[in-house]
Amino acid sequence: PRQDGSLVAANMDGATNWMAPSYSPQTGLFYVNAFESYSIWYLGLTAYGKAEGHQGGTAHDFWSSAKLVALDVETGKPKWTRPLGDGGTYSGVLTTAGQLLFTADTSGNLLALDPATGDTLWHTYAGGAMNSSPMTYILGGRQYVLTAVDSVLYAWSLPR
C-alpha cells in the first residue's frame, strides 16, 4: 500500500478465503469459490507513525465478481468456470458420490450442479445468503443436504 493508493487486482480477502472447497474422485476435479475483484489499497498511518489496518494498509473494494472454478488436479488448470454473480459469496462447495455439486450464488440461490460441466440441475432461492458450507448426512436410509441460510437451517432431500 501507498499513501496515495495502489490499484490491486484482488480484494482484501484474496481470491478465495474460508469457504470450503471440495474434491470429487469421480471427476478428478477440485472445486473452489473465488473472487475476481479490484481494490484500492492505501497506507494509513496512526498518530504514532505506524502503519494501520489489514496487511499494513487499508483496502476499499470497488468491484467484485464471484465464480466457481473446477480445477483439474493433474494439471492445475481450470476445466470449467461458472459465474456466480456480482459481489461475493462465502458459500462453500459440497460434492457427492451421487454426482452432485452444491453451492450458492450471490443472489441467495442454492445450486445443485453437474460436477463434470457446472450445468444447473436444480436451484431455489432460500431467502438469504448462504455464508457457510453445505453438508450431507443420511437418516433412516434417506440422504439430506443441510444448508444454513442467514439464521435458518434447511434440510433438503429428494421426494420419496
Secondary structure, 3 states (H helix, E strand, C coil): CECCCEEECCCCCCCCCCCCCEEECCCCEEEEEEEEEEEEEECCECCCCCECCHHHCEEEEEEEEEEEEEEECCCCCEEEEEEEEECCCCCCCEECCCCCEEEECCCCEEEEECCCCCCEEEEEECCCCCCCCCEEEEECCEEEEEEEECCEEEEECCCC
